[in-house]
Amino acid sequence: MQKKLVLLLCVFSLLLAAVYYIPRGYQQTIVIGMYAECPLEAAEEIAVFRAEHPNASLRITNDITKADYNEWLARVFLTGSEPDIFVIPPEDFEKYIQLGALQDLSPLMDTHDLGTDAAKTSFYALTVNTSQGDILMGISSRAKYPRLTFELLKTLPK
């Protein structure tokens, strides 16, 4: 009788622990890195993205001046704390590709209807339209949620 009671208590404890530790809709945070003079006017697009991805939270880092942005970006990459999506300075685009800092977007893209040549091409950035003109934005090769991050990047104004 005591063995059954102990066994029952053990099973109950395990069930209680399992229910307590099951994740309940964890948040996937995506960080966007931009410079202050580059306003991203995508409130509608971001609202749609948030509605479609309720477990995603966004944090925009845009308190860096354009003059300091390249140095800041290099520093955060060196420390491993780079944003998931970031503005790529055009003059440094090739450097970031060669260093392996940019996620190859081609596996994330729907290329089945683009033809075989396009399917063989690597894409490392998308052009995003801002009130200050077009900018290149890419995804860090160390982004925690590359597919979700790409979904966000695709929604930004082109």
Kinemage of the C-alpha trace (Angstrom):
@kinemage 1
@onewidth
@group {chain A} dominant
@subgroup {mainchain}
@vectorlist {calphas} color= white
{ca met a 1} P 0.000 0.000 0.000
{ca gln a 2} L 2.792 2.407 0.901
{ca lys a 3} L 4.618 1.619 -2.333
{ca lys a 4} L 1.512 2.496 -4.336
{ca leu a 5} L 1.108 5.760 -2.449
{ca val a 6} L 4.753 6.699 -3.010
{ca leu a 7} L 4.474 5.764 -6.677
{ca leu a 8} L 1.282 7.794 -7.016
{ca leu a 9} L 2.944 10.809 -5.372
{ca cys a 10} L 5.939 10.494 -7.715
{ca val a 11} L 3.722 10.346 -10.794
{ca phe a 12} L 1.674 13.304 -9.552
{ca ser a 13} L 4.868 15.284 -8.887
{ca leu a 14} L 6.180 14.544 -12.372
{ca leu a 15} L 2.897 15.607 -13.969
{ca leu a 16} L 2.838 18.796 -11.938
{ca ala a 17} L 6.445 19.571 -12.890
{ca ala a 18} L 5.731 18.898 -16.571
{ca val a 19} L 2.723 21.220 -16.588
{ca tyr a 20} L 4.661 23.921 -14.760
{ca tyr a 21} L 7.696 23.826 -17.068
{ca ile a 22} L 5.935 23.591 -20.443
{ca pro a 23} L 6.704 26.861 -22.263
{ca arg a 24} L 3.697 29.090 -22.680
{ca gly a 25} L 4.055 31.071 -25.905
{ca tyr a 26} L 7.652 32.204 -25.583
{ca gln a 27} L 8.636 35.512 -27.161
{ca gln a 28} L 10.975 35.640 -30.136
{ca thr a 29} L 12.698 39.016 -30.057
{ca ile a 30} L 13.981 40.504 -33.295
{ca val a 31} L 16.328 43.481 -33.052
{ca ile a 32} L 16.529 46.006 -35.893
{ca gly a 33} L 19.641 48.191 -36.050
{ca met a 34} L 19.429 51.547 -37.824
{ca tyr a 35} L 20.903 55.001 -37.528
{ca ala a 36} L 18.865 57.902 -36.191
{ca glu a 37} L 18.683 59.806 -39.480
{ca cys a 38} L 17.061 56.849 -41.231
{ca pro a 39} L 13.398 56.848 -40.245
{ca leu a 40} L 11.694 53.579 -41.021
{ca glu a 41} L 8.123 54.470 -41.887
{ca ala a 42} L 6.611 51.029 -41.754
{ca ala a 43} L 4.062 51.235 -38.959
{ca glu a 44} L 1.349 49.519 -41.007
{ca glu a 45} L 3.665 46.765 -42.212
{ca ile a 46} L 4.992 46.143 -38.708
{ca ala a 47} L 1.436 46.057 -37.307
{ca val a 48} L 0.485 43.385 -39.859
{ca phe a 49} L 3.641 41.419 -39.029
{ca arg a 50} L 2.859 41.598 -35.299
{ca ala a 51} L -0.711 40.425 -35.903
{ca glu a 52} L 0.525 37.468 -37.955
{ca his a 53} L 3.319 36.634 -35.476
{ca pro a 54} L 1.995 37.293 -31.948
{ca asn a 55} L 5.010 35.617 -30.309
{ca ala a 56} L 7.438 37.989 -32.028
{ca ser a 57} L 8.542 41.156 -30.332
{ca leu a 58} L 10.513 43.888 -32.061
{ca arg a 59} L 13.165 46.182 -30.684
{ca ile a 60} L 14.534 48.965 -32.859
{ca thr a 61} L 17.948 50.377 -32.045
{ca asn a 62} L 18.140 53.736 -33.767
{ca asp a 63} L 19.941 56.013 -31.349
{ca ile a 64} L 23.213 55.931 -33.296
{ca thr a 65} L 24.056 58.818 -35.598
{ca lys a 66} L 24.847 58.085 -39.218
{ca ala a 67} L 28.394 59.360 -38.657
{ca asp a 68} L 28.926 56.786 -35.878
{ca tyr a 69} L 26.924 53.922 -37.401
{ca asn a 70} L 29.732 52.076 -39.233
{ca glu a 71} L 31.928 52.053 -36.138
{ca trp a 72} L 29.008 50.996 -33.926
{ca leu a 73} L 28.061 48.171 -36.301
{ca ala a 74} L 31.632 46.857 -36.428
{ca arg a 75} L 31.848 47.005 -32.625
{ca val a 76} L 28.585 45.111 -32.013
{ca phe a 77} L 29.632 42.447 -34.522
{ca leu a 78} L 32.941 42.012 -32.713
{ca thr a 79} L 31.148 41.546 -29.399
{ca gly a 80} L 28.511 39.217 -30.872
{ca ser a 81} L 25.647 41.537 -29.964
{ca glu a 82} L 24.716 42.667 -33.465
{ca pro a 83} L 21.086 43.273 -34.399
{ca asp a 84} L 19.180 40.621 -36.320
{ca ile a 85} L 18.317 43.041 -39.139
{ca phe a 86} L 20.582 45.968 -39.851
{ca val a 87} L 21.314 48.690 -42.365
{ca ile a 88} L 24.306 47.674 -44.453
{ca pro a 89} L 26.584 50.566 -45.368
{ca pro a 90} L 26.965 50.263 -49.178
{ca glu a 91} L 30.725 50.734 -48.966
{ca asp a 92} L 30.986 47.792 -46.537
{ca phe a 93} L 28.533 45.432 -48.245
{ca glu a 94} L 31.179 43.141 -49.796
{ca lys a 95} L 33.209 43.139 -46.583
{ca tyr a 96} L 30.244 41.871 -44.546
{ca ile a 97} L 29.609 39.128 -47.112
{ca gln a 98} L 33.273 38.042 -47.108
{ca leu a 99} L 33.350 37.977 -43.306
{ca gly a 100} L 30.290 35.731 -43.247
{ca ala a 101} L 28.349 38.296 -41.244
{ca leu a 102} L 25.333 38.284 -43.559
{ca gln a 103} L 22.760 35.529 -43.808
{ca asp a 104} L 22.351 34.167 -47.325
{ca leu a 105} L 18.687 34.942 -47.947
{ca ser a 106} L 18.286 32.742 -51.024
{ca pro a 107} L 17.275 29.590 -49.076
{ca leu a 108} L 14.600 31.660 -47.329
{ca met a 109} L 13.226 33.142 -50.540
{ca asp a 110} L 10.451 31.613 -52.572
{ca thr a 111} L 12.401 31.180 -55.811
{ca his a 112} L 10.445 28.364 -57.453
{ca asp a 113} L 8.847 30.770 -59.899
{ca leu a 114} L 11.941 32.898 -60.564
{ca gly a 115} L 13.651 30.412 -62.852
{ca thr a 116} L 16.742 28.285 -62.445
{ca asp a 117} L 19.286 31.110 -62.750
{ca ala a 118} L 17.695 33.105 -59.938
{ca ala a 119} L 17.479 29.991 -57.775
{ca lys a 120} L 21.281 29.622 -57.985
{ca thr a 121} L 21.964 33.217 -56.944
{ca ser a 122} L 22.803 34.186 -53.385
{ca phe a 123} L 20.967 37.184 -51.988
{ca tyr a 124} L 22.371 38.956 -48.953
{ca ala a 125} L 20.257 42.095 -48.688
{ca leu a 126} L 16.952 43.635 -49.610
{ca thr a 127} L 16.381 47.243 -50.539
{ca val a 128} L 14.062 49.033 -48.130
{ca asn a 129} L 12.439 52.359 -48.925
{ca thr a 130} L 12.637 55.151 -46.342
{ca ser a 131} L 11.787 58.830 -46.477
{ca gln a 132} L 15.533 59.490 -46.824
{ca gly a 133} L 15.886 57.152 -49.811
{ca asp a 134} L 16.562 53.475 -50.337
{ca ile a 135} L 18.791 51.572 -47.926
{ca leu a 136} L 20.199 48.054 -47.940
{ca met a 137} L 19.145 45.855 -45.045
{ca gly a 138} L 20.453 42.417 -44.268
{ca ile a 139} L 20.111 39.718 -41.652
{ca ser a 140} L 22.948 38.727 -39.369
{ca ser a 141} L 24.309 35.244 -39.980
{ca arg a 142} L 23.904 34.740 -36.219
{ca ala a 143} L 20.222 35.739 -36.087
{ca lys a 144} L 18.375 33.455 -33.677
{ca tyr a 145} L 15.244 33.220 -35.821
{ca pro a 146} L 16.376 33.648 -39.453
{ca arg a 147} L 13.106 32.584 -41.084
{ca leu a 148} L 10.971 34.798 -38.838
{ca thr a 149} L 13.454 37.646 -39.246
{ca phe a 150} L 13.273 37.271 -43.016
{ca glu a 151} L 9.466 37.390 -42.844
{ca leu a 152} L 9.786 40.753 -41.098
{ca leu a 153} L 12.374 42.036 -43.570
{ca lys a 154} L 10.107 41.083 -46.489
{ca thr a 155} L 7.257 43.164 -45.065
{ca leu a 156} L 9.246 46.413 -44.949
{ca pro a 157} L 8.507 48.967 -47.714
{ca lys a 158} L 10.267 48.285 -51.025
